[in-house]
Amino acid sequence: MMHTRQELTNFLDSLFADYKVQDYSNNGLQVEGKETVRKAAFAVDACLETFERAAQTGADFLFCHHGLSWGGGIPYFTGIHARRLQTLLTNGVSLYAMHLPLDAHQTVGNNAQLANLVGLSPEMRHPFAEYHGLQIGFYGNYIQQVELEKIINILNTSLSTTCRVLDFRNGKPIRSIAIVSGGGDSSLEEAAALPVDVFLTGEFLHQRYHIAKELGISVIIAGHYATETTGPKAVLNAVRLKFPDLPVEWLDVPTGL
């Protein structure tokens, strides 16, 4: 059975319909490729390497967390912008991007999936970290205390990352956690005010080190890329369930950041 670009676009639009937000990303179908989709690929970043990998693997439809079109869009189609678009259009690959709604989604979102990963059950989690009118993160209490080292080991193994840890609780067990994927460290003070014992995010600015120390909240820095692989992979699984006869593939293009 053949599927169309419009079928996939409609399904993804409906998946994120309840997460309308004034996002800097122009979410949705950003580049229109072939009308018929034989294979769909999923990745974090819309970049030349991802586009080339999608074309090489025979994908006609590509879903990314970080798309090509931001704010007012691309001002000039020259240089790297031209090469990126040429690769997509020459190979007929459609590009669909979803930014903040993918962070915030309560089931397939980056932060919901991270919460699942570190054992914060859905009934124990609450939204927080308002950004552009949408609460994109989660926090909550564990049913039982958990060792910080256990959380770190889960993340390192499951996300193929190497977490950096700021342990300002001197190894005390963790009873509560707050989670904002990617560049979510601006939510540090909001997390500490809840309060929670540890804050899990993707990257962390130097100037926030002493803030965390003085607030007495530990920080797990698991990598921007690594923490934002979770949502696109969950969307891949949602598409697989909706269109079981459509081949899908995860494209891993890590940055190490």
C-alpha positions as protocol buffer text, in pm:
chain_id: "A"
residue {
  index: 1
  type: MET
  ca { x: 0 y: 0 z: 0 }
}
residue {
  index: 2
  type: MET
  ca { x: 133 y: 343 z: -97 }
}
residue {
  index: 3
  type: HIS
  ca { x: 117 y: 641 z: 136 }
}
residue {
  index: 4
  type: THR
  ca { x: 126 y: 1007 z: 49 }
}
residue {
  index: 5
  type: ARG
  ca { x: 308 y: 1306 z: 185 }
}
residue {
  index: 6
  type: GLN
  ca { x: -27 y: 1455 z: 282 }
}
residue {
  index: 7
  type: GLU
  ca { x: -122 y: 1146 z: 485 }
}
residue {
  index: 8
  type: LEU
  ca { x: 195 y: 1171 z: 693 }
}
residue {
  index: 9
  type: THR
  ca { x: 164 y: 1548 z: 725 }
}
residue {
  index: 10
  type: ASN
  ca { x: -198 y: 1521 z: 841 }
}
residue {
  index: 11
  type: PHE
  ca { x: -110 y: 1254 z: 1097 }
}
residue {
  index: 12
  type: LEU
  ca { x: 180 y: 1456 z: 1241 }
}
residue {
  index: 13
  type: ASP
  ca { x: -27 y: 1776 z: 1245 }
}
residue {
  index: 14
  type: SER
  ca { x: -299 y: 1595 z: 1441 }
}
residue {
  index: 15
  type: LEU
  ca { x: -42 y: 1442 z: 1679 }
}
residue {
  index: 16
  type: PHE
  ca { x: 72 y: 1791 z: 1783 }
}
residue {
  index: 17
  type: ALA
  ca { x: -261 y: 1973 z: 1743 }
}
residue {
  index: 18
  type: ASP
  ca { x: -302 y: 2030 z: 2118 }
}
residue {
  index: 19
  type: TYR
  ca { x: 41 y: 2194 z: 2152 }
}
residue {
  index: 20
  type: LYS
  ca { x: -2 y: 2523 z: 1971 }
}
residue {
  index: 21
  type: VAL
  ca { x: 270 y: 2770 z: 2067 }
}
residue {
  index: 22
  type: GLN
  ca { x: 440 y: 3083 z: 1935 }
}
residue {
  index: 23
  type: ASP
  ca { x: 758 y: 2898 z: 1846 }
}
residue {
  index: 24
  type: TYR
  ca { x: 1067 y: 3046 z: 1682 }
}
residue {
  index: 25
  type: SER
  ca { x: 1062 y: 2736 z: 1462 }
}
residue {
  index: 26
  type: ASN
  ca { x: 817 y: 2733 z: 1171 }
}
residue {
  index: 27
  type: ASN
  ca { x: 672 y: 2398 z: 1268 }
}
residue {
  index: 28
  type: GLY
  ca { x: 512 y: 2159 z: 1022 }
}
residue {
  index: 29
  type: LEU
  ca { x: 595 y: 2074 z: 660 }
}
residue {
  index: 30
  type: GLN
  ca { x: 889 y: 2300 z: 570 }
}
residue {
  index: 31
  type: VAL
  ca { x: 1002 y: 2149 z: 239 }
}
residue {
  index: 32
  type: GLU
  ca { x: 769 y: 1973 z: -4 }
}
residue {
  index: 33
  type: GLY
  ca { x: 917 y: 1667 z: -173 }
}
residue {
  index: 34
  type: LYS
  ca { x: 760 y: 1373 z: -355 }
}
residue {
  index: 35
  type: GLU
  ca { x: 386 y: 1326 z: -324 }
}
residue {
  index: 36
  type: THR
  ca { x: 426 y: 952 z: -268 }
}
residue {
  index: 37
  type: VAL
  ca { x: 621 y: 832 z: 37 }
}
residue {
  index: 38
  type: ARG
  ca { x: 799 y: 497 z: 18 }
}
residue {
  index: 39
  type: LYS
  ca { x: 1003 y: 543 z: 335 }
}
residue {
  index: 40
  type: ALA
  ca { x: 1018 y: 789 z: 627 }
}
residue {
  index: 41
  type: ALA
  ca { x: 1331 y: 885 z: 821 }
}
residue {
  index: 42
  type: PHE
  ca { x: 1365 y: 1053 z: 1161 }
}
residue {
  index: 43
  type: ALA
  ca { x: 1647 y: 1262 z: 1307 }
}
residue {
  index: 44
  type: VAL
  ca { x: 1728 y: 1547 z: 1546 }
}
residue {
  index: 45
  type: ASP
  ca { x: 1887 y: 1806 z: 1317 }
}
residue {
  index: 46
  type: ALA
  ca { x: 1804 y: 1931 z: 968 }
}
residue {
  index: 47
  type: CYS
  ca { x: 2157 y: 1950 z: 824 }
}
residue {
  index: 48
  type: LEU
  ca { x: 2336 y: 1841 z: 507 }
}
residue {
  index: 49
  type: GLU
  ca { x: 2461 y: 1515 z: 660 }
}
residue {
  index: 50
  type: THR
  ca { x: 2109 y: 1419 z: 767 }
}
residue {
  index: 51
  type: PHE
  ca { x: 1968 y: 1506 z: 425 }
}
residue {
  index: 52
  type: GLU
  ca { x: 2233 y: 1304 z: 245 }
}
residue {
  index: 53
  type: ARG
  ca { x: 2174 y: 1007 z: 474 }
}
residue {
  index: 54
  type: ALA
  ca { x: 1798 y: 1031 z: 413 }
}
residue {
  index: 55
  type: ALA
  ca { x: 1850 y: 1034 z: 37 }
}
residue {
  index: 56
  type: GLN
  ca { x: 2099 y: 745 z: 49 }
}
residue {
  index: 57
  type: THR
  ca { x: 1858 y: 531 z: 250 }
}
residue {
  index: 58
  type: GLY
  ca { x: 1574 y: 595 z: 4 }
}
residue {
  index: 59
  type: ALA
  ca { x: 1358 y: 811 z: 234 }
}
residue {
  index: 60
  type: ASP
  ca { x: 1102 y: 1044 z: 75 }
}
residue {
  index: 61
  type: PHE
  ca { x: 993 y: 1203 z: 405 }
}
residue {
  index: 62
  type: LEU
  ca { x: 1213 y: 1331 z: 688 }
}
residue {
  index: 63
  type: PHE
  ca { x: 1102 y: 1433 z: 1038 }
}
residue {
  index: 64
  type: CYS
  ca { x: 1342 y: 1651 z: 1241 }
}
residue {
  index: 65
  type: HIS
  ca { x: 1325 y: 1825 z: 1579 }
}
residue {
  index: 66
  type: HIS
  ca { x: 1538 y: 2117 z: 1461 }
}
residue {
  index: 67
  type: GLY
  ca { x: 1420 y: 2222 z: 1116 }
}
residue {
  index: 68
  type: LEU
  ca { x: 1550 y: 2458 z: 846 }
}
residue {
  index: 69
  type: SER
  ca { x: 1301 y: 2743 z: 872 }
}
residue {
  index: 70
  type: TRP
  ca { x: 1321 y: 2966 z: 1180 }
}
residue {
  index: 71
  type: GLY
  ca { x: 1158 y: 3301 z: 1245 }
}
residue {
  index: 72
  type: GLY
  ca { x: 1133 y: 3487 z: 917 }
}
residue {
  index: 73
  type: GLY
  ca { x: 1276 y: 3189 z: 731 }
}
residue {
  index: 74
  type: ILE
  ca { x: 1594 y: 3163 z: 524 }
}
residue {
  index: 75
  type: PRO
  ca { x: 1679 y: 3514 z: 388 }
}
residue {
  index: 76
  type: TYR
  ca { x: 1900 y: 3394 z: 99 }
}
residue {
  index: 77
  type: PHE
  ca { x: 1912 y: 3054 z: -70 }
}
residue {
  index: 78
  type: THR
  ca { x: 2289 y: 3058 z: -116 }
}
residue {
  index: 79
  type: GLY
  ca { x: 2588 y: 2877 z: 34 }
}
residue {
  index: 80
  type: ILE
  ca { x: 2499 y: 2600 z: 278 }
}
residue {
  index: 81
  type: HIS
  ca { x: 2129 y: 2686 z: 249 }
}
residue {
  index: 82
  type: ALA
  ca { x: 2139 y: 2621 z: -127 }
}
residue {
  index: 83
  type: ARG
  ca { x: 2327 y: 2292 z: -80 }
}
residue {
  index: 84
  type: ARG
  ca { x: 2082 y: 2173 z: 182 }
}
residue {
  index: 85
  type: LEU
  ca { x: 1776 y: 2257 z: -26 }
}
residue {
  index: 86
  type: GLN
  ca { x: 1931 y: 2113 z: -341 }
}
residue {
  index: 87
  type: THR
  ca { x: 1987 y: 1783 z: -163 }
}
residue {
  index: 88
  type: LEU
  ca { x: 1627 y: 1768 z: -43 }
}
residue {
  index: 89
  type: LEU
  ca { x: 1464 y: 1881 z: -366 }
}
residue {
  index: 90
  type: THR
  ca { x: 1688 y: 1683 z: -603 }
}
residue {
  index: 91
  type: ASN
  ca { x: 1603 y: 1367 z: -413 }
}
residue {
  index: 92
  type: GLY
  ca { x: 1238 y: 1456 z: -355 }
}
residue {
  index: 93
  type: VAL
  ca { x: 1270 y: 1443 z: 24 }
}
residue {
  index: 94
  type: SER
  ca { x: 1003 y: 1628 z: 222 }
}
residue {
  index: 95
  type: LEU
  ca { x: 1110 y: 1791 z: 550 }
}
residue {
  index: 96
  type: TYR
  ca { x: 876 y: 1813 z: 848 }
}
residue {
  index: 97
  type: ALA
  ca { x: 997 y: 1989 z: 1165 }
}
residue {
  index: 98
  type: MET
  ca { x: 853 y: 2010 z: 1515 }
}
residue {
  index: 99
  type: HIS
  ca { x: 1035 y: 2203 z: 1786 }
}
residue {
  index: 100
  type: LEU
  ca { x: 877 y: 2315 z: 2116 }
}
residue {
  index: 101
  type: PRO
  ca { x: 563 y: 2098 z: 2078 }
}
residue {
  index: 102
  type: LEU
  ca { x: 793 y: 1795 z: 2059 }
}
residue {
  index: 103
  type: ASP
  ca { x: 962 y: 1902 z: 2382 }
}
residue {
  index: 104
  type: ALA
  ca { x: 628 y: 1943 z: 2558 }
}
residue {
  index: 105
  type: HIS
  ca { x: 420 y: 1653 z: 2426 }
}
residue {
  index: 106
  type: GLN
  ca { x: 298 y: 1438 z: 2715 }
}
residue {
  index: 107
  type: THR
  ca { x: 359 y: 1103 z: 2545 }
}
residue {
  index: 108
  type: VAL
  ca { x: 599 y: 1129 z: 2248 }
}
residue {
  index: 109
  type: GLY
  ca { x: 780 y: 1441 z: 2371 }
}
residue {
  index: 110
  type: ASN
  ca { x: 1151 y: 1462 z: 2449 }
}
residue {
  index: 111
  type: ASN
  ca { x: 1087 y: 1533 z: 2816 }
}
residue {
  index: 112
  type: ALA
  ca { x: 810 y: 1276 z: 2859 }
}
residue {
  index: 113
  type: GLN
  ca { x: 1039 y: 1013 z: 2710 }
}
residue {
  index: 114
  type: LEU
  ca { x: 1328 y: 1121 z: 2934 }
}
residue {
  index: 115
  type: ALA
  ca { x: 1096 y: 1097 z: 3234 }
}
residue {
  index: 116
  type: ASN
  ca { x: 1005 y: 742 z: 3131 }
}
residue {
  index: 117
  type: LEU
  ca { x: 1372 y: 661 z: 3094 }
}
residue {
  index: 118
  type: VAL
  ca { x: 1472 y: 776 z: 3443 }
}
residue {
  index: 119
  type: GLY
  ca { x: 1171 y: 610 z: 3606 }
}
residue {
  index: 120
  type: LEU
  ca { x: 947 y: 910 z: 3677 }
}
residue {
  index: 121
  type: SER
  ca { x: 603 y: 756 z: 3627 }
}
residue {
  index: 122
  type: PRO
  ca { x: 330 y: 950 z: 3440 }
}
residue {
  index: 123
  type: GLU
  ca { x: 106 y: 971 z: 3747 }
}
residue {
  index: 124
  type: MET
  ca { x: 387 y: 1136 z: 3946 }
}
residue {
  index: 125
  type: ARG
  ca { x: 493 y: 1401 z: 3694 }
}
residue {
  index: 126
  type: HIS
  ca { x: 378 y: 1761 z: 3649 }
}
residue {
  index: 127
  type: PRO
  ca { x: 450 y: 2013 z: 3372 }
}
residue {
  index: 128
  type: PHE
  ca { x: 676 y: 2312 z: 3439 }
}
residue {
  index: 129
  type: ALA
  ca { x: 931 y: 2534 z: 3261 }
}
residue {
  index: 130
  type: GLU
  ca { x: 712 y: 2776 z: 3068 }
}
residue {
  index: 131
  type: TYR
  ca { x: 864 y: 2882 z: 2739 }
}
residue {
  index: 132
  type: HIS
  ca { x: 676 y: 3091 z: 2481 }
}
residue {
  index: 133
  type: GLY
  ca { x: 349 y: 3015 z: 2658 }
}
residue {
  index: 134
  type: LEU
  ca { x: 397 y: 2638 z: 2673 }
}
residue {
  index: 135
  type: GLN
  ca { x: 523 y: 2432 z: 2968 }
}
residue {
  index: 136
  type: ILE
  ca { x: 782 y: 2211 z: 2805 }
}
residue {
  index: 137
  type: GLY
  ca { x: 940 y: 2023 z: 3098 }
}
residue {
  index: 138
  type: PHE
  ca { x: 831 y: 1787 z: 3374 }
}
residue {
  index: 139
  type: TYR
  ca { x: 907 y: 1746 z: 3743 }
}
residue {
  index: 140
  type: GLY
  ca { x: 791 y: 1506 z: 4010 }
}
residue {
  index: 141
  type: ASN
  ca { x: 868 y: 1280 z: 4303 }
}
residue {
  index: 142
  type: TYR
  ca { x: 988 y: 925 z: 4286 }
}
residue {
  index: 143
  type: ILE
  ca { x: 775 y: 664 z: 4458 }
}
residue {
  index: 144
  type: GLN
  ca { x: 1097 y: 537 z: 4617 }
}
residue {
  index: 145
  type: GLN
  ca { x: 1433 y: 707 z: 4657 }
}
residue {
  index: 146
  type: VAL
  ca { x: 1685 y: 639 z: 4383 }
}
residue {
  index: 147
  type: GLU
  ca { x: 2063 y: 673 z: 4376 }
}
residue {
  index: 148
  type: LEU
  ca { x: 2202 y: 950 z: 4155 }
}
residue {
  index: 149
  type: GLU
  ca { x: 2452 y: 704 z: 4009 }
}
residue {
  index: 150
  type: LYS
  ca { x: 2168 y: 478 z: 3893 }
}
residue {
  index: 151
  type: ILE
  ca { x: 2006 y: 763 z: 3698 }
}
residue {
  index: 152
  type: ILE
  ca { x: 2340 y: 851 z: 3539 }
}
residue {
  index: 153
  type: ASN
  ca { x: 2406 y: 491 z: 3436 }
}
residue {
  index: 154
  type: ILE
  ca { x: 2061 y: 464 z: 3276 }
}
residue {
  index: 155
  type: LEU
  ca { x: 2116 y: 781 z: 3075 }
}
residue {
  index: 156
  type: ASN
  ca { x: 2470 y: 692 z: 2967 }
}
residue {
  index: 157
  type: THR
  ca { x: 2361 y: 348 z: 2849 }
}
residue {
  index: 158
  type: SER
  ca { x: 2026 y: 435 z: 2692 }
}
residue {
  index: 159
  type: LEU
  ca { x: 2133 y: 758 z: 2520 }
}
residue {
  index: 160
  type: SER
  ca { x: 2489 y: 657 z: 2427 }
}
residue {
  index: 161
  type: THR
  ca { x: 2615 y: 965 z: 2608 }
}
residue {
  index: 162
  type: THR
  ca { x: 2854 y: 1056 z: 2888 }
}
residue {
  index: 163
  type: CYS
  ca { x: 2675 y: 1265 z: 3149 }
}
residue {
  index: 164
  type: ARG
  ca { x: 2851 y: 1543 z: 3333 }
}
residue {
  index: 165
  type: VAL
  ca { x: 2728 y: 1568 z: 3691 }
}
residue {
  index: 166
  type: LEU
  ca { x: 2729 y: 1850 z: 3943 }
}
residue {
  index: 167
  type: ASP
  ca { x: 2654 y: 1672 z: 4271 }
}
residue {
  index: 168
  type: PHE
  ca { x: 2569 y: 1935 z: 4529 }
}
residue {
  index: 169
  type: ARG
  ca { x: 2386 y: 1690 z: 4758 }
}
residue {
  index: 170
  type: ASN
  ca { x: 2700 y: 1496 z: 4852 }
}
residue {
  index: 171
  type: GLY
  ca { x: 2569 y: 1165 z: 4724 }
}
residue {
  index: 172
  type: LYS
  ca { x: 2234 y: 1174 z: 4905 }
}
residue {
  index: 173
  type: PRO
  ca { x: 1957 y: 965 z: 4743 }
}
residue {
  index: 174
  type: ILE
  ca { x: 1730 y: 1141 z: 4496 }
}
residue {
  index: 175
  type: ARG
  ca { x: 1363 y: 1182 z: 4586 }
}
residue {
  index: 176
  type: SER
  ca { x: 1258 y: 1422 z: 4310 }
}
residue {
  index: 177
  type: ILE
  ca { x: 1370 y: 1532 z: 3965 }
}
residue {
  index: 178
  type: ALA
  ca { x: 1303 y: 1807 z: 3709 }
}
residue {
  index: 179
  type: ILE
  ca { x: 1365 y: 1755 z: 3337 }
}
residue {
  index: 180
  type: VAL
  ca { x: 1410 y: 1994 z: 3045 }
}
residue {
  index: 181
  type: SER
  ca { x: 1586 y: 1853 z: 2739 }
}
residue {
  index: 182
  type: GLY
  ca { x: 1834 y: 2030 z: 2513 }
}
residue {
  index: 183
  type: GLY
  ca { x: 1931 y: 2383 z: 2613 }
}
residue {
  index: 184
  type: GLY
  ca { x: 1696 y: 2386 z: 2911 }
}
residue {
  index: 185
  type: ASP
  ca { x: 1935 y: 2517 z: 3173 }
}
residue {
  index: 186
  type: SER
  ca { x: 1754 y: 2852 z: 3190 }
}
residue {
  index: 187
  type: SER
  ca { x: 1490 y: 2663 z: 3394 }
}
residue {
  index: 188
  type: LEU
  ca { x: 1739 y: 2583 z: 3671 }
}
residue {
  index: 189
  type: GLU
  ca { x: 1608 y: 2834 z: 3927 }
}
residue {
  index: 190
  type: GLU
  ca { x: 1247 y: 2745 z: 3851 }
}
residue {
  index: 191
  type: ALA
  ca { x: 1333 y: 2380 z: 3915 }
}
residue {
  index: 192
  type: ALA
  ca { x: 1514 y: 2460 z: 4241 }
}
residue {
  index: 193
  type: ALA
  ca { x: 1214 y: 2663 z: 4363 }
}
residue {
  index: 194
  type: LEU
  ca { x: 977 y: 2364 z: 4336 }
}
residue {
  index: 195
  type: PRO
  ca { x: 1202 y: 2226 z: 4505 }
}
residue {
  index: 196
  type: VAL
  ca { x: 1362 y: 1918 z: 4351 }
}
residue {
  index: 197
  type: ASP
  ca { x: 1684 y: 1732 z: 4426 }
}
residue {
  index: 198
  type: VAL
  ca { x: 1826 y: 1702 z: 4075 }
}
residue {
  index: 199
  type: PHE
  ca { x: 1781 y: 1883 z: 3745 }
}
residue {
  index: 200
  type: LEU
  ca { x: 1831 y: 1688 z: 3421 }
}
residue {
  index: 201
  type: THR
  ca { x: 1904 y: 1886 z: 3106 }
}
residue {
  index: 202
  type: GLY
  ca { x: 2112 y: 1878 z: 2790 }
}
residue {
  index: 203
  type: GLU
  ca { x: 2363 y: 2160 z: 2833 }
}
residue {
  index: 204
  type: PHE
  ca { x: 2466 y: 2399 z: 3108 }
}
residue {
  index: 205
  type: LEU
  ca { x: 2621 y: 2746 z: 3104 }
}
residue {
  index: 206
  type: HIS
  ca { x: 2927 y: 2821 z: 3312 }
}
residue {
  index: 207
  type: GLN
  ca { x: 2759 y: 3107 z: 3499 }
}
residue {
  index: 208
  type: ARG
  ca { x: 2488 y: 2877 z: 3632 }
}
residue {
  index: 209
  type: TYR
  ca { x: 2734 y: 2653 z: 3820 }
}
residue {
  index: 210
  type: HIS
  ca { x: 2738 y: 2865 z: 4134 }
}
residue {
  index: 211
  type: ILE
  ca { x: 2363 y: 2923 z: 4117 }
}
residue {
  index: 212
  type: ALA
  ca { x: 2308 y: 2547 z: 4132 }
}
residue {
  index: 213
  type: LYS
  ca { x: 2564 y: 2511 z: 4410 }
}
residue {
  index: 214
  type: GLU
  ca { x: 2409 y: 2784 z: 4624 }
}
residue {
  index: 215
  type: LEU
  ca { x: 2059 y: 2650 z: 4566 }
}
residue {
  index: 216
  type: GLY
  ca { x: 2173 y: 2301 z: 4662 }
}
residue {
  index: 217
  type: ILE
  ca { x: 2037 y: 2130 z: 4351 }
}
residue {
  index: 218
  type: SER
  ca { x: 2239 y: 1866 z: 4167 }
}
residue {
  index: 219
  type: VAL
  ca { x: 2256 y: 1883 z: 3788 }
}
residue {
  index: 220
  type: ILE
  ca { x: 2287 y: 1609 z: 3527 }
}
residue {
  index: 221
  type: ILE
  ca { x: 2410 y: 1741 z: 3192 }
}
residue {
  index: 222
  type: ALA
  ca { x: 2338 y: 1463 z: 2943 }
}
residue {
  index: 223
  type: GLY
  ca { x: 2401 y: 1639 z: 2612 }
}
residue {
  index: 224
  type: HIS
  ca { x: 2176 y: 1854 z: 2394 }
}
residue {
  index: 225
  type: TYR
  ca { x: 2173 y: 1604 z: 2108 }
}
residue {
  index: 226
  type: ALA
  ca { x: 2138 y: 1296 z: 2327 }
}
residue {
  index: 227
  type: THR
  ca { x: 1845 y: 1429 z: 2529 }
}
residue {
  index: 228
  type: GLU
  ca { x: 1661 y: 1527 z: 2211 }
}
residue {
  index: 229
  type: THR
  ca { x: 1687 y: 1192 z: 2036 }
}
residue {
  index: 230
  type: THR
  ca { x: 1410 y: 1059 z: 2258 }
}
residue {
  index: 231
  type: GLY
  ca { x: 1118 y: 1250 z: 2103 }
}
residue {
  index: 232
  type: PRO
  ca { x: 1195 y: 1184 z: 1735 }
}
residue {
  index: 233
  type: LYS
  ca { x: 1237 y: 814 z: 1813 }
}
residue {
  index: 234
  type: ALA
  ca { x: 897 y: 812 z: 1984 }
}
residue {
  index: 235
  type: VAL
  ca { x: 741 y: 985 z: 1681 }
}
residue {
  index: 236
  type: LEU
  ca { x: 902 y: 718 z: 1461 }
}
residue {
  index: 237
  type: ASN
  ca { x: 724 y: 453 z: 1669 }
}
residue {
  index: 238
  type: ALA
  ca { x: 394 y: 644 z: 1645 }
}
residue {
  index: 239
  type: VAL
  ca { x: 425 y: 658 z: 1265 }
}
residue {
  index: 240
  type: ARG
  ca { x: 513 y: 288 z: 1257 }
}
residue {
  index: 241
  type: LEU
  ca { x: 195 y: 207 z: 1450 }
}
residue {
  index: 242
  type: LYS
  ca { x: -20 y: 430 z: 1228 }
}
residue {
  index: 243
  type: PHE
  ca { x: 134 y: 310 z: 901 }
}
residue {
  index: 244
  type: PRO
  ca { x: 264 y: -42 z: 973 }
}
residue {
  index: 245
  type: ASP
  ca { x: 347 y: -112 z: 608 }
}
residue {
  index: 246
  type: LEU
  ca { x: 561 y: 203 z: 570 }
}
residue {
  index: 247
  type: PRO
  ca { x: 937 y: 147 z: 619 }
}
residue {
  index: 248
  type: VAL
  ca { x: 1087 y: 384 z: 878 }
}
residue {
  index: 249
  type: GLU
  ca { x: 1446 y: 449 z: 982 }
}
residue {
  index: 250
  type: TRP
  ca { x: 1630 y: 639 z: 1258 }
}
residue {
  index: 251
  type: LEU
  ca { x: 1920 y: 852 z: 1134 }
}
residue {
  index: 252
  type: ASP
  ca { x: 2178 y: 901 z: 1409 }
}
residue {
  index: 253
  type: VAL
  ca { x: 2392 y: 1209 z: 1340 }
}
residue {
  index: 254
  type: PRO
  ca { x: 2541 y: 1290 z: 1682 }
}
residue {
  index: 255
  type: THR
  ca { x: 2723 y: 1614 z: 1755 }
}
residue {
  index: 256
  type: GLY
  ca { x: 2877 y: 1508 z: 2086 }
}
residue {
  index: 257
  type: LEU
  ca { x: 2733 y: 1826 z: 2239 }
}
